[in-house]
Amino acid sequence: MRLPVRFAPILFSALLSAVMVCIVSAFVLIVAQGVHPGLPAQWLKSCLTTWPIAFPTVAVVAPWVRGLVGRMTA
């Protein structure tokens, strides 16, 4: 399935935030609590509760960061 190009920024924000939430929440949980039998369920809960914050944050912040990088590079 292909989406129209106009949805690219939203898709980018959704995918980037999902990947980051999955990786960071796993890292934080493992560092804080170690690997234990309840980790997968706790990790999934963490991902599902933090992604709704991460997605709009990335959607709002990404254009600003792109502009900042454009001004900082040649």
LUMPA-374892 format. One record per residue (C-alpha): residue number from 1; residue in three letters; x, y, z. Coordinates in nm, 3 decimals. Example, Ala and Ser with C-alpha at 12.3 -4.5 7.8 and 13.67 -1.06 7.14 Angstrom:
BEGIN
<r k="1" r="ALA" east="1.230" north="-0.450" up="0.780"/>
<r k="2" r="SER" east="1.367" north="-0.106" up="0.714"/>
***
This chain:
BEGIN
<r k="1" r="MET" east="0.000" north="0.000" up="0.000"/>
<r k="2" r="ARG" east="0.132" north="0.341" up="-0.092"/>
<r k="3" r="LEU" east="0.018" north="0.666" up="0.060"/>
<r k="4" r="PRO" east="0.007" north="1.000" up="-0.118"/>
<r k="5" r="VAL" east="0.324" north="1.208" up="-0.076"/>
<r k="6" r="ARG" east="0.135" north="1.470" up="0.124"/>
<r k="7" r="PHE" east="0.118" north="1.221" up="0.413"/>
<r k="8" r="ALA" east="0.497" north="1.171" up="0.422"/>
<r k="9" r="PRO" east="0.560" north="1.402" up="0.723"/>
<r k="10" r="ILE" east="0.290" north="1.228" up="0.929"/>
<r k="11" r="LEU" east="0.414" north="0.882" up="0.832"/>
<r k="12" r="PHE" east="0.772" north="0.984" up="0.910"/>
<r k="13" r="SER" east="0.665" north="1.110" up="1.254"/>
<r k="14" r="ALA" east="0.464" north="0.796" up="1.327"/>
<r k="15" r="LEU" east="0.742" north="0.556" up="1.227"/>
<r k="16" r="LEU" east="1.028" north="0.747" up="1.389"/>
<r k="17" r="SER" east="0.841" north="0.793" up="1.716"/>
<r k="18" r="ALA" east="0.735" north="0.426" up="1.725"/>
<r k="19" r="VAL" east="1.091" north="0.304" up="1.671"/>
<r k="20" r="MET" east="1.234" north="0.545" up="1.928"/>
<r k="21" r="VAL" east="0.971" north="0.461" up="2.190"/>
<r k="22" r="CYS" east="1.029" north="0.087" up="2.147"/>
<r k="23" r="ILE" east="1.407" north="0.114" up="2.175"/>
<r k="24" r="VAL" east="1.425" north="0.370" up="2.454"/>
<r k="25" r="SER" east="1.156" north="0.212" up="2.671"/>
<r k="26" r="ALA" east="1.322" north="-0.130" up="2.643"/>
<r k="27" r="PHE" east="1.659" north="0.019" up="2.734"/>
<r k="28" r="VAL" east="1.523" north="0.211" up="3.033"/>
<r k="29" r="LEU" east="1.328" north="-0.086" up="3.165"/>
<r k="30" r="ILE" east="1.624" north="-0.325" up="3.134"/>
<r k="31" r="VAL" east="1.865" north="-0.081" up="3.297"/>
<r k="32" r="ALA" east="1.625" north="0.001" up="3.580"/>
<r k="33" r="GLN" east="1.485" north="-0.346" up="3.651"/>
<r k="34" r="GLY" east="1.696" north="-0.597" up="3.463"/>
<r k="35" r="VAL" east="1.560" north="-0.877" up="3.249"/>
<r k="36" r="HIS" east="1.273" north="-1.054" up="3.423"/>
<r k="37" r="PRO" east="0.971" north="-1.264" up="3.323"/>
<r k="38" r="GLY" east="0.727" north="-0.970" up="3.328"/>
<r k="39" r="LEU" east="0.948" north="-0.751" up="3.108"/>
<r k="40" r="PRO" east="0.768" north="-0.808" up="2.774"/>
<r k="41" r="ALA" east="0.427" north="-0.711" up="2.916"/>
<r k="42" r="GLN" east="0.575" north="-0.412" up="3.098"/>
<r k="43" r="TRP" east="0.762" north="-0.306" up="2.784"/>
<r k="44" r="LEU" east="0.446" north="-0.325" up="2.573"/>
<r k="45" r="LYS" east="0.253" north="-0.120" up="2.829"/>
<r k="46" r="SER" east="0.533" north="0.136" up="2.836"/>
<r k="47" r="CYS" east="0.535" north="0.163" up="2.456"/>
<r k="48" r="LEU" east="0.158" north="0.200" up="2.435"/>
<r k="49" r="THR" east="0.146" north="0.470" up="2.700"/>
<r k="50" r="THR" east="0.440" north="0.678" up="2.576"/>
<r k="51" r="TRP" east="0.385" north="0.664" up="2.198"/>
<r k="52" r="PRO" east="0.083" north="0.897" up="2.207"/>
<r k="53" r="ILE" east="0.314" north="1.160" up="2.358"/>
<r k="54" r="ALA" east="0.611" north="1.088" up="2.131"/>
<r k="55" r="PHE" east="0.417" north="1.095" up="1.802"/>
<r k="56" r="PRO" east="0.282" north="1.450" up="1.822"/>
<r k="57" r="THR" east="0.610" north="1.567" up="1.974"/>
<r k="58" r="VAL" east="0.806" north="1.438" up="1.674"/>
<r k="59" r="ALA" east="0.545" north="1.578" up="1.436"/>
<r k="60" r="VAL" east="0.582" north="1.926" up="1.588"/>
<r k="61" r="VAL" east="0.957" north="1.923" up="1.655"/>
<r k="62" r="ALA" east="1.086" north="1.757" up="1.333"/>
<r k="63" r="PRO" east="1.022" north="2.056" up="1.101"/>
<r k="64" r="TRP" east="1.194" north="2.288" up="1.349"/>
<r k="65" r="VAL" east="1.494" north="2.054" up="1.374"/>
<r k="66" r="ARG" east="1.514" north="2.026" up="0.993"/>
<r k="67" r="GLY" east="1.521" north="2.405" up="0.969"/>
<r k="68" r="LEU" east="1.785" north="2.430" up="1.239"/>
<r k="69" r="VAL" east="2.003" north="2.170" up="1.067"/>
<r k="70" r="GLY" east="1.958" north="2.357" up="0.738"/>
<r k="71" r="ARG" east="2.086" north="2.676" up="0.898"/>
<r k="72" r="MET" east="2.378" north="2.498" up="1.063"/>
<r k="73" r="THR" east="2.505" north="2.319" up="0.753"/>
<r k="74" r="ALA" east="2.644" north="2.443" up="0.427"/>
***
